[in-house]
Amino acid sequence: MTKIIGLTGGIGSGKTTIAQYFKSQGVPLYIADDEAKKILNTPNAVKDIVNAFGESVLTGGLPDRAKIAALVFNSPDKLQILNSIIHPKVLEHFKEWLEKQKDTKFIIKEAAILFESGSYKDCDKIILVTAPKEVRVDRVMQRDGVTREKVLERMNAQWEDEKKTKLSDYIINNIDLENAKKEALKILNTLKKILN
């Protein structure tokens, strides 16, 4: 049975970079957020989104992620509705993808809201990527060209690292990428040993 290794981290922690590093080491990688973006544009999801939020969230007949984000951002109820539309579809897609990885000892499932969505419960082990708050804020400001306030708003919508740490099996401190990769490689070697 293929083991599911969850990989997560707050915004700006560099989790996607670490996920890509695992992939470069030959580990099958599933990026839940990328799949969610694709699923958002499928006819079924579009219909559900329009039913839930109206036509105003569409641009050119497809869901506009910026409009949806603005709508759900400060509304836990609306966010929950959005998640109830997208998460089951991502989970279904993930199960189909996992079926194709039968010959693999383990895979990495990267998800920004692994804990918040509850999907961490389906993982055999969890890797958390962390970085100091200021480092993360700077990274996101540079990457997305947004204000400090916007970054902090997005951070506040996610669980604190302290809370995530308690539920994680491995922690990668991603301040310096080379050191983070060394930590990732150690974890990879440990997983290969214990999951044999």
N, C-alpha and C positions, 0 to 999 in steps of 0.2 A: 504494500500500500504506500503510495507516494505521500510523503510528509509535507505539510504546509508550513513554511517558515514565514511568519508575518514580518514585514519591514515597515516601520513607520517613523514619523518624526514631525515636529511642528513645522510650520511654514518657515522657510529659510534655513532649515537645519542641514540641508544638502542630502536629503534621503534619496532623491532621484539619482544623484551622482553616485552614491554608494550602491544603489540598486543596479545601475549600469555597470559598475565595477564587478559585482557578483556575476552579472550576465557575461562579462568579458572573461570570467573564470569558468564559463561553461554551465552555469546554473540557469535553468529555464526561469524566465522572469515574466510575471504578470503585473502590469501596472493598472490598477483598478481605476484610477482617475482618468487615464487615457481612454479606457473602455467606456467609462461613464459619459465622456464627451461625445464619443461616437454614437452611443445608444440614444443620447438626447435627440439626435437627428433622425432616428428611425420613425416610420409612420405611426407605430403604436404609441411611442413615447410622446410624439408631437400631439397626438390626439388627447392623451392623458393630461399633458401640460396645458393645452388650451382649455380643456374641461375644468381644470383646477384654477388657472390664473387668467384665462381670457386671451383674446387675440392680441392684446397690446404687448405681450411678451415676445411676439414673433417679429422677425425682420426677414423679408423676402421669403415668407412661408416657413421659416425654420426658427426654432427657439433661439433667442438672443441671450447668450450667457450673461452679458453685462446687465441687461434688463432684469433677468431672473435673479441675479445676485443682489441687485439693488432692492428688489421686492422682498426677498427672503431674509436679507441680512439681519435686520433687527427684529425679525418676527419668528420666534421659535416655532409657532404653529405652522406658518407657511413653509419654514425649512423642513419641518417634519413631513408635510404633505409632499414636498419635492423629493425628499429621501424615500418616502414610501412608493413613489413612482419609479425612481431610478434604481435604488438598491436591489430590489428583487430581480430586476432585469440584468444587473451586473453580476449578481450571484449566479443566476442561470447560465450566463455566458462563461463565468469562471468555471463552473462545474463541467461544462462541455469542453473547455480548454484543458482542464485537469485530466479528464478522461484520456486525452491524447498524450499525456505525460507519464503513462503507466510504467514505462521502463526506467523512470528516473527515481532515485532514492528520495530526493526532495526538490521542491521548487521554492522560489521566493515570490511572495505576493506583496507588492508594495501598495499601500493605501494611506492617504493623508489622515483619514478619520477612522483608522482601524479600531481604535478604542471607542470613539464616540458613536460609531455605528453598531458596535457590539460584535462585529465580525472577528474580533480577536479571539473569541471563544472557539472558533473553528480552526485555530492555528495550533500546531504542535509545539512550536517555539516562537518567541517574539524577539526581534532585534529593534532596539530604539536608537535612532540617530539624534544626538543632541548637539547644541552649540549655545554659547552664552547669548542671552537675549539681544544685547547690542549688536553682536556679530550678525545675528539673524535679521535684525531690523535693517542694518546696512545692506546686506545681501539682497533683500527683497526690494528695498528702495531702488537699488541699482538695476536689478533684474527687470522689475515691472514699471519703473519710472513713476512710482507713486509716493505720496507723502508719508512721513513718519506716522501720522495719525491713522492713515488708512491701514498701514501695516499692523499697528497696535490693535486696531479694531478687529482685523482678521485673526490676529494671535489670540485675542480675548474670546473668540468664538470656539477656540480649540482647548482641549484639556491642558493643564499645566504639566510640564515635564516631570515634576515631583510625583504627580498622580500616575503618570504613564510608567515611570521607573519601577514602581512597586509591582506592576504587572508584566514587566519585561524580563526575559532571560539573559539578554546580552545588551550592553550599552556601547555605542560607538560615539566618542567625543570628536565631532568634526570641526575642529578649529583649523587644523592644518591638514590639508587633503592627503598628503603622503602618509602622515601618521594614522589618519582615519583608514586609509587603504590597508595599512599593516594590521590594524585592529580587525578589519573586515576579513583579512586573510586568515588570521588566527581563529576567528569564529568559524570560518568556512572549514578549516582543518578539523576543528573540534566537532562540527556537525557531521563531517564525513566519518569520523571515528564512532560517534555515539549512535548514528543512524544506520550503521551497517547491519 
